[in-house]
Amino acid sequence: MSFLVKQLMKSAVGQAATGREPDPFSVTPSAPSGPSHAAVVRTLMLRIETCQVAQDRREALRELSNVSDLGVYLTVEHSRSLLQIAKDAVGVDHEISSGVLDILSAATDPATTSVDHSERVLGAVVDVPFFLGYFDDASFWSKYHAVQMIQRLEQAHTATVHQQLLATHGLHAIIDVLNDDSNGGALRNEGLILLAALTATNQELQTIIAFENGFDSLFQIIQEESGLAGGVVVTDCLSTIMNMLRGNNATQKFFREMGCARHLVPILNAISPSAAEVQGLAKPVAGEAPAWVSEFSQSISADASVTLHRCFAILQCLLQGSDMNGEGPATRTALVHSGLIPALAAVAFAPAERVDPAIRAEALRTTVLMLQKVRASCDAFAQCRVSQRYDTTNKRAWFVGSVVWATLRMMLSTADEATQVACSSILGALVDASGSSVAVASALMKNLSKPSTTSVPLPVHDGSHCGPLVAAALFSHLATPSSTATYYVAILLQQSLMVPQVSEQLLHVPWEGTAKTFFLAYATHVVRVIQAKQADACTISALIRPLLVWLMFTSKAAVMLLGSDGATFQFFLDWFSQHRDSVHTRFLSLIASCAIALAAPVTVAAASGAIAPSRSMQQLSEAAHVDRAALFQQISERTIAGKKLRDLAEDIEQSQDWTGAPSSAVTSPKPCLYDNAFKALIGDIIKQTNHILQPTVSAVAPSTDVQQVSPERQEHMPATTAVKVPSPAAAASPRAVSPVVVIPSAQLPPVAYEHSRVDVTTEEVKEAQQRRSAEVEEKMAAQAAAFHELQSTMQQKKNSGRLSKGCLTCGRYPNSSTSSPGH
């Protein structure tokens, strides 16, 4: 525009503003700051709107774009007018249309414009199809500003922008922007920000972007940016992928079926050296050590940590979403085929200085999700070999070890509760898996040996022998930073014993010392821990569980070993009466004694009535082996025919530890006294014990106290066992027939006992009963009289108010001479 035209326009604007003709001879002092920005913007907008010459309009647009703080002075009307001018210039004058785009982008820049004013301006130009038209322009800056405008429009007017995008089918143009890496990837990076915003909430946009090759484009950028070392760009790509998968069944299925998870494997594998690299160190190599030795001994960057967290979030989202849709097994199988199991293990067991505890915990937690419900994933994980590093005072060495050994060692060496629970869950999942249970449980208990008498650090072997770690933790001779190491290993032992082959093998594992087998050494250790109060209630509960499993599920050989003397049974029964201990420990001790009695064999002598009703445990220990009748006789006397057991069980069932018990101790975030499986086992033991201890009055003669042997159990044991327990009614009449406790064959454990086979006929049993009937009746009469005297004494104390219900914690009576100081 010529100088004359500019002066004429200024005069016209000035005359219009003042309403009078300017005086050409007057001298007007110039303002210090010149004309205001608002006036300049108004003048330039007037020129842009009224100019008929294209060149003049272009110059006015350039001048307007150079005004500082343009967003403050550009009004909504100005923005609407500029948008219309740009629309009219599309396809006619590219410079005008791109100039308007530059002005609108500058006017809505959040760095120079307030949010309120920017939103008002954006509200006047909500036209996504118009801005998408710039994507066909070859100009880099036109595309750049168009992407920025759509970003800001989406943030200010989300619903409207989403509707316009779905209506125009323009998402493919935005995805194509990701392929433009010119100018240092500036346009691509703006496109990533826009895609992250578009996929945050709208499932329709998520699905369309996924099927428009969105996953492939994003993973291509990750690969070009060198994966783990890619920094913020890789993090943005993973965040967008996470948005596309969250809560969207269609995109999750597409991600799984297209095998997109394979692109995450290189990122995870970049944390630790491969097994081949570690094994190559064993070969003599001239010169210095490989570069990776120092690389994998250094901590990763903060951006790399965020990248790993995004990878785990994607996998967890995919697994949890698939579980909700019933497609969990298919998803896990696809992820296994993608090679993710070894990659997860590489991160989980990386050197301590390589990754922080939060990353390790997430890797372990993701592995736990991977191992659920699918045998293939458990088998693949159990077969992994991971690179491990251990440091000594003299050297730092690498080796390749079993992932089972690595998991166990980490569980014992960490003080982080989340990591410990995750390791316990992994080992529990491997033991429970149908395919790998025997191999894993056997590997965990391999090379069990007696630990030293002093606490020792975690041993480092060849990465495959788990037995020394298990034994050291169980017998409390392991110097670990965690106080719950014994608890978790005991829970792991319980799970391993549920595998029949392993439970039988562990019974006969040789052991040094007075206890000739691992089983007897373990039982002795449990007794010692309880007696010396060396552990809390949760650890004692965990230590007792393997004993109960051994007794209830593999009792044939277990009772043969444990029942060779009555010391263990006697201890548990006596400890039940130790009112100084906690109620839970006393309860579990009584349950253990009941389990021993239930698993005990039924001998010929017991079947013929040869065992006296009241027999000391010293006499029982001198016998070849204890029998069921004698053990339940002791329990009946201590619990008043089971009344104390029932009362104590009712108190336990009202406690928070019982009602709030987790579903599984393996996956519980903290140690617990009970879980669902343990509660079921205890309930079964109590049910069988109560059925035996509750007397059933019968008027039959002593010679018919024992029923005939049932055909299905005739080969192994008598069908019923009679244990005479006097009732109050019998005590009132010394010569009356005593009530008989009958053990039906249905209540006997289904396990046969080879050492208690009964090769006698029913007639021989009856003859033996007849020979002993007189002696038994005479002894029972004496016991009935003693019981009647005891009952009378207790009734007198009750009537006098001296007898009240015992304390739940200590079990003593408030007014008795043996009451605790707290009463």
C-alpha positions in Angstrom: 0.0 0.0 0.0 1.3 3.5 -0.9 2.2 6.1 1.6 -0.6 8.4 0.4 -3.3 5.8 0.8 -2.1 5.1 4.4 -2.2 8.7 5.3 -5.7 9.2 3.8 -6.9 6.2 5.9 -5.4 7.5 9.0 -7.0 10.9 8.5 -10.4 9.3 7.9 -10.1 7.2 11.0 -9.0 10.2 13.0 -11.9 12.4 11.7 -14.4 9.7 12.4 -13.0 9.3 15.9 -13.0 13.1 16.9 -15.9 14.3 14.8 -14.1 17.4 13.4 -11.6 18.3 10.7 -8.0 18.0 11.7 -6.1 21.3 11.9 -3.1 21.1 9.6 -1.4 24.0 11.2 -1.7 22.9 14.8 1.1 21.2 16.5 -0.1 18.2 18.5 2.4 16.7 20.9 2.9 13.0 20.3 2.0 10.6 23.1 4.9 9.0 24.8 3.7 5.5 24.0 2.2 6.1 20.6 -1.3 4.8 19.7 -2.7 2.1 22.0 -2.7 -1.5 20.9 -6.5 -1.6 20.9 -6.6 1.3 18.4 -4.0 -0.4 16.2 -5.9 -3.6 16.2 -9.2 -1.8 15.4 -7.4 0.1 12.5 -5.9 -3.0 11.0 -9.1 -4.9 11.3 -10.9 -2.1 9.5 -8.3 -2.3 6.7 -8.6 -6.0 6.4 -12.4 -5.9 6.3 -12.7 -3.0 3.8 -9.7 -3.5 1.5 -10.6 -4.6 -1.9 -7.0 -5.0 -3.0 -5.6 -8.3 -2.1 -2.1 -7.0 -1.6 -3.3 -4.4 0.9 -5.2 -7.1 2.8 -2.1 -9.3 3.0 0.0 -6.4 4.4 -2.6 -5.6 7.0 -2.7 -9.2 8.0 1.1 -9.3 8.4 1.0 -6.1 10.5 -1.8 -7.5 12.7 0.1 -10.7 13.3 3.1 -8.6 14.6 1.0 -6.7 17.2 2.2 -7.7 20.7 -0.5 -9.1 23.1 -2.8 -9.6 20.1 -5.0 -12.0 22.0 -5.9 -9.3 24.6 -7.3 -6.9 22.0 -8.7 -9.2 19.4 -12.5 -9.4 20.0 -14.9 -12.1 19.3 -16.3 -10.1 16.4 -12.8 -9.7 15.0 -12.2 -13.5 15.2 -15.5 -14.3 13.5 -14.7 -11.8 10.7 -11.2 -13.3 10.2 -12.6 -16.8 10.0 -15.0 -15.8 7.2 -12.2 -14.0 5.3 -10.1 -17.1 5.5 -12.9 -19.3 4.3 -13.5 -17.0 1.3 -9.8 -17.1 0.5 -9.5 -20.9 0.6 -8.5 -22.1 -2.9 -8.2 -18.5 -4.0 -5.5 -16.8 -2.0 -3.3 -19.1 0.1 -1.4 -16.3 1.7 -4.5 -14.7 3.1 -5.9 -18.0 4.5 -2.6 -18.9 6.1 -2.2 -15.4 7.4 -5.6 -15.6 9.2 -4.6 -19.0 10.7 -1.4 -17.4 12.1 -3.4 -14.6 13.7 -5.9 -16.9 15.3 -3.2 -19.2 16.6 -1.3 -16.2 18.1 -4.5 -14.8 19.6 -5.4 -18.1 21.4 -1.9 -18.8 22.6 -2.3 -19.8 26.3 1.2 -18.3 27.1 0.0 -14.8 26.2 -3.8 -14.9 26.5 -6.0 -15.4 29.5 -8.1 -18.6 29.6 -11.4 -16.7 29.6 -10.6 -14.5 26.7 -9.1 -17.4 24.7 -12.2 -19.5 25.2 -14.4 -16.6 24.0 -12.3 -16.2 20.9 -12.3 -20.0 20.3 -16.0 -20.1 20.7 -16.3 -17.9 17.6 -14.2 -20.2 15.4 -15.3 -23.7 16.3 -15.1 -25.1 12.8 -13.0 -28.3 12.8 -13.6 -29.2 9.2 -12.1 -25.8 8.2 -8.9 -26.3 10.1 -8.7 -29.9 8.9 -8.5 -28.4 5.4 -5.1 -27.0 6.1 -3.8 -30.6 6.5 -3.8 -30.9 2.7 -1.6 -27.8 2.5 2.1 -28.5 1.7 3.1 -25.7 4.1 4.6 -27.0 7.3 3.5 -24.0 9.4 -0.1 -24.1 8.1 -0.4 -27.7 9.3 1.4 -26.8 12.5 -1.0 -24.0 13.4 -4.0 -26.0 12.3 -3.1 -28.8 14.7 -2.6 -26.3 17.5 -6.0 -24.7 16.8 -7.8 -28.1 17.0 -5.9 -28.8 20.2 -7.2 -25.6 21.8 -10.7 -26.1 20.5 -10.8 -29.6 21.9 -9.8 -28.4 25.3 -12.3 -25.5 25.3 -15.2 -27.1 23.5 -14.6 -30.9 23.8 -18.1 -32.3 22.9 -18.5 -30.0 19.9 -15.1 -30.8 18.5 -15.6 -34.6 19.0 -19.0 -34.4 17.1 -17.4 -32.5 14.2 -14.5 -34.9 14.0 -16.9 -37.9 13.8 -19.0 -36.2 11.3 -16.2 -35.2 8.9 -14.2 -38.5 9.1 -11.0 -36.5 9.4 -9.2 -38.6 11.9 -7.1 -40.2 9.3 -5.6 -36.8 8.5 -4.5 -36.3 12.1 -3.0 -39.8 12.2 -1.0 -39.0 9.0 0.5 -36.1 10.8 2.4 -38.6 13.0 4.5 -39.6 9.9 5.9 -36.1 9.5 9.2 -35.9 11.3 10.4 -32.7 9.7 11.7 -29.8 11.7 12.8 -32.1 14.5 9.4 -33.8 14.7 7.7 -30.6 15.8 4.5 -31.3 13.8 4.5 -34.9 14.9 4.8 -34.0 18.5 1.8 -31.6 18.3 -0.1 -34.4 16.7 0.7 -36.7 19.6 -0.6 -34.1 22.0 -3.8 -33.8 20.0 -4.3 -37.6 19.8 -3.7 -38.0 23.6 -6.5 -35.5 24.2 -8.9 -37.0 21.6 -8.5 -40.5 23.1 -8.8 -39.5 26.7 -12.6 -40.1 27.1 -14.3 -40.7 23.7 -14.6 -44.4 23.0 -15.8 -43.9 19.4 -12.7 -41.8 18.6 -10.5 -44.4 20.4 -11.9 -47.2 18.2 -11.6 -45.3 14.9 -8.1 -44.2 15.6 -7.1 -47.8 16.5 -8.6 -49.1 13.2 -6.9 -46.3 11.3 -3.5 -47.9 12.1 -3.1 -45.7 15.2 -1.3 -48.5 17.1 1.2 -49.1 14.3 1.9 -45.4 13.9 2.5 -44.9 17.6 4.8 -47.9 17.9 6.7 -46.8 14.8 7.5 -43.5 16.5 8.6 -45.4 19.6 11.0 -47.5 17.5 12.4 -44.4 15.7 13.0 -42.8 19.1 15.0 -45.7 20.4 12.5 -47.1 22.7 13.5 -46.8 26.4 15.8 -43.9 25.6 13.2 -42.0 23.7 12.2 -39.7 26.5 9.0 -37.7 26.5 8.0 -38.6 23.0 7.9 -42.3 23.8 6.0 -41.5 27.0 3.4 -39.6 25.1 3.0 -42.4 22.6 2.5 -45.0 25.4 0.0 -42.6 27.1 -2.1 -42.4 24.0 -2.0 -46.2 23.6 -3.1 -46.5 27.2 -6.0 -44.1 26.5 -7.1 -46.1 23.5 -7.2 -49.4 25.5 -8.8 -48.1 28.8 -12.4 -49.5 29.1 -12.7 -50.2 25.3 -13.4 -53.9 24.5 -13.0 -53.4 20.8 -9.5 -51.8 20.9 -8.4 -54.3 23.5 -9.4 -57.2 21.2 -7.8 -55.5 18.2 -4.5 -54.9 20.2 -4.4 -58.6 21.2 -5.3 -60.1 17.8 -2.8 -57.8 16.0 0.0 -58.9 18.3 0.8 -55.3 19.2 2.2 -56.4 22.6 5.4 -57.6 20.8 6.4 -53.9 20.4 6.7 -53.6 24.2 9.3 -56.4 24.5 12.3 -54.4 23.3 11.6 -51.7 25.8 11.5 -54.1 28.7 14.5 -56.1 27.5 16.6 -53.0 27.5 16.8 -53.2 31.3 19.0 -56.3 31.8 21.5 -58.1 29.7 20.4 -61.2 27.8 21.3 -64.7 29.0 23.6 -65.1 26.0 25.5 -61.9 26.9 26.0 -63.1 30.5 27.0 -66.6 29.4 29.5 -65.0 27.1 31.4 -63.6 30.0 32.4 -67.1 31.1 34.4 -67.4 27.9 37.9 -66.0 27.9 37.9 -62.7 26.1 41.0 -60.5 25.4 40.8 -56.9 26.4 38.3 -55.1 28.6 34.9 -56.3 29.7 32.0 -55.7 27.3 30.3 -52.2 27.4 27.0 -53.6 28.6 28.6 -54.7 31.9 28.9 -51.0 33.0 25.8 -50.0 31.2 23.5 -52.4 33.1 25.1 -51.4 36.4 23.9 -47.8 36.1 20.5 -46.4 37.1 18.1 -45.6 34.3 16.9 -42.0 33.7 13.7 -40.5 35.1 12.1 -40.5 31.6 13.0 -44.2 31.2 11.3 -44.9 34.6 8.1 -43.2 33.4 8.3 -45.2 30.1 8.4 -48.5 32.1 5.5 -47.4 34.2 3.5 -46.7 31.1 4.3 -50.2 29.7 3.1 -51.9 32.9 0.0 -49.7 32.9 -0.9 -50.8 29.3 -0.4 -54.5 30.2 -2.4 -54.3 33.4 -5.2 -52.4 31.7 -5.3 -55.1 29.0 -5.3 -58.0 31.4 -7.9 -56.6 33.8 -10.2 -55.5 31.0 -10.0 -58.9 29.4 -10.8 -60.6 32.7 -14.0 -58.5 33.0 -15.0 -59.5 29.4 -14.3 -63.2 30.0 -11.4 -63.1 27.5 -8.6 -63.3 30.0 -7.2 -66.7 28.9 -7.1 -65.7 25.3 -5.3 -62.4 26.1 -2.7 -64.1 28.3 -2.0 -66.7 25.7 -1.5 -64.0 23.1 0.8 -62.1 25.4 2.8 -65.3 26.1 3.3 -65.8 22.3 4.4 -62.2 22.1 7.4 -63.0 24.3 6.4 -60.8 27.2 7.0 -63.3 30.0 10.9 -63.3 29.7 10.8 -59.5 29.2 8.8 -58.9 32.4 11.3 -61.2 34.3 14.2 -59.1 32.9 12.8 -56.0 34.6 11.6 -57.7 37.8 15.0 -59.2 38.5 17.2 -56.4 37.3 20.1 -55.2 39.6 19.0 -53.1 42.5 20.7 -49.9 41.3 19.3 -50.4 37.8 15.6 -49.8 38.7 13.9 -48.4 41.7 11.6 -50.5 44.0 8.5 -49.0 42.5 9.3 -50.2 39.0 10.3 -53.6 40.3 7.0 -53.9 42.2 5.0 -53.0 39.1 6.9 -55.6 37.1 6.1 -58.2 39.7 2.5 -57.2 40.0 2.1 -57.4 36.2 3.7 -60.8 36.2 1.2 -61.9 38.9 -1.7 -60.9 36.6 -0.1 -62.7 33.7 0.1 -66.0 35.6 -3.5 -66.1 36.6 -5.9 -68.7 35.1 -3.6 -69.8 32.3 -1.3 -72.8 32.5 0.7 -71.7 29.4 1.8 -68.5 31.1 2.9 -70.3 34.3 4.8 -72.9 32.3 6.5 -70.2 30.2 7.5 -68.3 33.4 8.7 -71.4 35.2 11.1 -72.2 32.3 12.6 -68.7 32.2 16.3 -68.1 33.0 17.2 -64.6 34.2 20.4 -62.7 34.4 21.4 -62.2 38.0 24.3 -60.2 39.6 25.8 -60.7 43.0 28.4 -58.6 44.7 31.1 -59.8 47.0 33.9 -58.0 48.7 36.3 -59.0 45.9 34.3 -59.0 42.8 31.0 -58.3 41.0 29.8 -61.3 39.0 26.9 -62.1 36.7 25.3 -65.5 36.2 22.1 -67.0 34.7 19.8 -68.6 37.2 16.3 -70.1 37.5 13.5 -67.6 37.8 12.0 -69.7 40.6 15.2 -69.3 42.6 15.4 -65.6 41.7 11.8 -65.0 42.9 12.4 -66.9 46.2 15.6 -65.1 46.9 14.0 -61.7 46.2 11.1 -62.5 48.5 13.6 -63.2 51.3 16.0 -60.4 50.6 13.6 -57.4 50.2 12.1 -55.2 52.9 9.5 -53.8 50.6 6.1 -55.3 51.5 4.6 -54.9 48.0 7.6 -56.7 46.4 7.4 -59.5 49.0 3.6 -60.0 48.5 4.1 -60.0 44.7 6.9 -62.7 44.9 4.7 -64.8 47.2 1.8 -64.5 44.7 4.1 -65.5 41.8 5.4 -68.6 43.6 1.9 -69.5 44.7 0.5 -69.2 41.2 3.3 -71.5 39.9 2.7 -74.1 42.5 -1.1 -74.0 41.9 -0.7 -74.3 38.1 -1.6 -77.8 36.9 1.2 -78.1 34.5 4.1 -76.7 36.5 3.0 -77.5 40.0 5.1 -80.6 40.5 8.2 -79.2 38.9 8.0 -75.9 40.7 7.2 -77.4 44.1 10.0 -79.9 43.7 12.4 -77.2 42.6 11.5 -75.1 45.7 12.3 -77.9 48.0 15.3 -79.2 46.2 18.4 -79.9 48.3 16.8 -79.2 51.6 19.5 -79.3 54.2 19.9 -78.3 57.8 21.0 -74.7 58.2 23.7 -73.5 60.4 22.9 -72.7 64.0 23.7 -69.0 63.5 22.0 -66.5 61.2 23.7 -66.4 57.8 23.2 -64.1 54.8 21.3 -65.2 51.7 23.4 -67.9 50.1 24.3 -67.6 46.4 24.6 -71.0 44.6 24.2 -71.6 41.0 20.8 -70.0 40.8 18.8 -73.3 41.0 19.0 -74.7 44.5 16.1 -73.3 46.5 16.2 -75.8 49.4 18.9 -74.1 51.4 16.9 -70.8 51.2 13.7 -72.5 52.3 15.3 -74.3 55.2 17.2 -71.3 56.4 14.0 -69.2 56.4 11.8 -71.9 58.0 14.2 -72.5 60.8 14.8 -68.8 61.5 18.5 -68.9 60.7 18.4 -66.4 57.8 19.6 -62.9 58.2 17.1 -61.0 56.1 15.8 -57.4 56.2 12.2 -58.6 56.5 10.6 -60.0 59.7 8.0 -61.9 57.7 10.4 -64.1 55.7 9.5 -67.2 57.8 5.8 -66.4 57.4 5.8 -66.4 53.6 8.0 -69.4 53.2 5.8 -71.4 55.6 2.8 -70.4 53.4 4.7 -71.5 50.4 5.5 -74.9 52.1 1.8 -75.3 52.8 1.0 -74.8 49.1 3.8 -77.2 48.0 2.4 -79.9 50.3 -0.9 -79.7 48.5 0.9 -81.4 45.6 0.7 -85.2 46.5 4.1 -86.2 45.1 5.9 -83.4 46.9 4.2 -84.0 50.3 5.2 -87.7 50.2 8.8 -86.9 49.2 9.3 -84.3 51.9 8.2 -86.7 54.6 11.2 -88.8 54.1 13.9 -86.2 53.2 16.9 -87.1 55.4 17.9 -84.6 58.1 21.0 -84.3 60.2 20.6 -84.4 64.0 18.3 -86.2 66.3 15.4 -85.7 63.9 16.1 -88.1 61.1 13.7 -86.5 58.6 12.8 -83.0 57.5 9.2 -83.6 58.7 10.2 -84.4 62.2 12.7 -81.6 62.3 10.0 -79.2 61.2 7.5 -80.4 63.7 10.0 -80.1 66.5 10.9 -76.6 65.3 7.3 -75.5 65.4 6.9 -76.8 69.0 10.1 -75.0 70.0 8.9 -71.7 68.4 5.6 -71.8 70.1 7.1 -72.8 73.5 9.7 -70.1 73.4 7.3 -67.5 71.9 9.8 -66.7 69.2 7.2 -65.6 66.7 4.0 -63.6 66.4 0.6 -65.1 66.0 0.6 -64.8 62.2 3.9 -66.6 61.9 2.8 -69.4 64.3 -0.4 -69.8 62.2 1.7 -70.1 59.1 4.0 -72.6 60.7 1.1 -74.8 61.9 -0.6 -74.9 58.5 1.9 -77.3 56.8 1.6 -79.7 59.8 -2.2 -79.7 59.4 -1.9 -80.4 55.6 0.6 -83.2 56.2 -1.7 -84.8 58.8 -5.0 -84.4 57.0 -3.9 -85.2 53.4 -0.9 -87.4 53.8 -1.5 -88.9 57.2 -0.5 -92.4 56.4 3.2 -91.8 56.8 3.0 -88.5 58.7 1.3 -90.1 61.7 3.7 -93.0 61.6 6.5 -90.6 62.0 4.9 -88.0 64.3 2.9 -90.6 66.3 5.8 -92.8 67.2 5.7 -91.0 70.5 3.1 -88.8 72.1 5.3 -85.8 72.7 4.1 -83.6 69.9 0.4 -84.4 70.6 1.0 -83.9 74.3 2.6 -80.5 73.8 -0.2 -79.1 71.6 -2.8 -80.4 74.0 -0.9 -79.0 77.0 -0.3 -75.6 75.3 -4.1 -75.3 74.8 -4.3 -75.1 78.6 -1.5 -72.5 78.8 -3.7 -69.5 79.5 -0.8 -67.1 79.4 -0.6 -67.3 75.6 -2.8 -65.6 73.1 -6.2 -67.1 72.4 -5.4 -67.7 68.7 -2.2 -69.7 69.6 -4.1 -71.8 72.1 -6.9 -72.4 69.6 -4.4 -73.5 66.8 -2.6 -75.7 69.3 -5.9 -77.5 70.1 -6.7 -77.8 66.4 -3.2 -79.4 65.8 -3.8 -81.9 68.5 -7.2 -82.7 67.0 -5.7 -83.2 63.6 -3.1 -85.6 65.0 -5.9 -87.6 66.7 -8.0 -87.6 63.5 -5.1 -88.9 61.5 -4.1 -91.5 64.0 -4.7 -95.1 63.1 -7.3 -97.3 64.8 -5.5 -100.3 66.3 -6.6 -103.8 67.1 -6.4 -103.1 70.7 -8.7 -100.1 70.4 -11.2 -102.0 68.4 -11.3 -104.8 71.0 -11.7 -102.4 73.9 -8.3 -103.2 75.3 -7.3 -99.6 75.8 -8.3 -98.2 79.2 -10.4 -95.1 79.1 -7.8 -93.1 81.1 -4.3 -93.7 79.9 -1.3 -91.4 80.6 0.6 -90.0 77.6 3.8 -91.5 79.1 2.2 -94.9 78.6 1.1 -93.9 75.1 4.7 -92.8 74.2 6.0 -96.2 75.3 3.6 -97.9 72.9 4.5 -98.8 69.4 2.3 -96.0 68.2 -0.6 -94.1 69.6 -4.1 -94.9 68.4 -7.1 -92.7 67.7 -9.2 -93.9 70.7 -6.5 -93.0 73.2 -5.8 -89.6 71.7 -9.5 -88.6 71.7 -9.8 -89.8 75.2 -7.2 -87.2 76.2 -8.9 -84.5 74.2 -12.3 -85.3 75.7 -10.9 -85.1 79.2 -9.2 -81.7 78.5 -12.1 -80.2 76.6 -15.0 -81.6 78.7 -16.3 -83.7 75.9 -15.6 -80.9 73.3 -17.3 -78.1 75.2 -14.2 -76.0 75.5 -13.4 -76.5 71.8 -16.8 -75.4 70.8 -16.7 -72.3 73.1 -13.3 -71.3 71.9 -14.3 -71.8 68.3 -17.3 -69.5 68.8 -15.0 -66.8 70.3 -12.6 -67.1 67.4 -15.3 -66.8 64.8 -16.4 -63.5 66.3 -12.9 -62.0 66.1 -11.9 -59.6 63.4 -9.0 -61.9 62.3 -11.6 -64.5 61.4 -14.4 -62.4 60.0 -12.0 -60.1 58.1 -9.8 -62.9 56.8 -8.6 -62.4 53.2 -9.4 -64.9 50.5 -5.8 -66.1 50.2 -2.8 -65.6 52.5 -0.6 -65.7 49.4 -2.0 -62.5 47.9 -2.8 -60.8 51.1 -1.1 -57.4 51.4 0.0 -58.2 54.9 0.4 -61.4 57.1 -2.8 -62.8 58.3 -3.9 -65.4 60.8 -6.5 -67.1 58.6 -7.6 -67.2 55.0 -10.5 -68.9 53.3 -8.7 -72.2 52.7 -7.3 -72.3 56.3 -10.7 -71.5 57.7 -12.2 -74.4 55.7 -9.6 -76.8 56.9 -10.1 -75.7 60.5 -13.8 -76.0 60.1 -13.5 -79.6 58.8 -11.3 -80.6 61.7 -13.7 -79.1 64.3 -16.7 -80.8 62.6 -15.1 -84.2 62.7 -13.8 -83.7 66.3 -17.2 -82.5 67.6 -18.9 -85.5 66.0 -16.5 -87.8 67.9 -16.5 -86.0 71.2 -20.3 -85.5 71.5 -21.6 -88.5 73.4 -24.5 -90.5 72.1 -26.3 -92.5 74.8 -26.8 -96.1 74.0 -28.3 -99.0 76.0 -26.5 -101.7 74.1 -24.3 -104.3 75.9 -20.6 -103.8 76.0 -20.2 -106.7 73.6 -21.9 -104.7 70.8 -20.0 -101.5 71.3 -18.1 -102.0 68.1 -19.9 -102.3 64.8 -19.0 -104.6 62.0 -16.2 -103.5 59.6 -17.6 -101.7 56.6 -16.8 -103.6 53.3 -15.1 -100.6 51.7 -12.7 -100.1 54.6 -12.5 -103.7 55.9 -9.0 -104.1 54.5 -7.5 -101.2 56.4 -9.3 -100.4 59.6 -12.4 -101.0 61.7 -15.4 -99.0 60.6 -16.2 -97.7 64.2 -14.2 -97.1 67.3 -15.9 -97.0 70.7 -14.5 -94.5 73.2 -16.3 -94.6 76.5 -17.0 -91.2 78.0 -19.2 -91.0 81.1 -22.1 -88.6 80.9 -23.9 -87.1 83.9 -26.7 -89.6 83.5 -24.3 -92.5 83.7 -22.4 -90.9 86.6 -25.6 -90.9 88.6 -25.8 -94.7 88.4 -22.4 -96.3 88.9 -23.6 -99.7 87.6 -25.4 -98.3 84.6 -24.1 -98.9 81.1 -21.8 -96.0 80.1 -22.6 -93.9 77.0 -20.6 -94.8 74.0 -18.9 -92.4 71.6 -19.2 -94.0 68.2 -17.1 -92.9 65.3 -19.0 -93.7 62.1 -17.0 -94.9 59.1 -18.2 -91.8 57.1 -16.3 -89.6 59.6 -13.0 -91.4 59.3 -10.4 -89.8 57.0 -10.3 -91.6 53.7 -6.6 -92.4 54.0 -5.5 -96.0 54.6 -2.7 -96.7 57.0 -0.4 -99.5 56.0 1.1 -99.9 59.5 -2.4 -100.4 61.1 -3.9 -103.1 58.9 -6.3 -105.3 60.7 -6.4 -108.9 59.7 -9.0 -110.0 62.2 -12.6 -111.1 61.7 -15.7 -109.6 63.4 -16.1 -112.8 65.5 -12.6 -112.4 66.9 -13.3 -108.8 67.8 -16.5 -109.8 69.6 -14.8 -112.5 71.5 -12.1 -110.1 72.6 -14.7 -107.7 73.8 -16.5 -110.3 75.8 -13.2 -111.2 77.5 -12.6 -107.6 78.4 -16.1 -106.6 79.2 -16.0 -107.2 82.9 -12.7 -105.4 83.3 -13.8 -102.4 81.2 -17.1 -102.1 83.0 -15.4 -102.2 86.4 -13.0 -99.4 85.4 -15.7 -97.3 83.8 -17.8 -97.5 87.0 -14.9 -96.1 88.9 -14.4 -93.3 86.5 -18.1 -92.6 86.4 -18.0 -92.2 90.2 -15.1 -89.8 90.0 -16.8 -87.8 87.2 -20.0 -87.6 89.4 -17.9 -86.2 92.3 -16.3 -83.6 90.0 -19.6 -82.6 88.7 -21.1 -82.2 92.1 -18.1 -80.0 93.2 -18.5 -77.8 90.1 -22.2 -77.4 90.7 -21.6 -76.4 94.3 -19.1 -73.7 93.2 -21.5 -72.5 90.6 -24.4 -72.2 93.1 -22.1 -70.3 95.5 -21.2 -67.8 92.7 -17.5 -68.7 92.6 -17.5 -70.1 89.1 -18.0 -67.8 86.1 -17.0 -67.9 82.5 -13.3 -67.8 81.9 -11.6 -64.9 80.2 -11.2 -65.2 76.4 -7.6 -64.2 76.5 -6.3 -66.1 79.5 -9.1 -68.6 80.1 -8.9 -68.4 83.9 -11.7 -67.7 86.3 -11.8 -64.3 88.0 -12.4 -65.7 91.5 -10.1 -68.7 91.3 -6.8 -68.9 93.1 -5.0 -69.2 89.8 -6.5 -66.1 88.2 -4.2 -63.8 86.3 -3.2 -60.4 87.9 -5.4 -58.6 85.4 -8.7 -59.9 86.9 
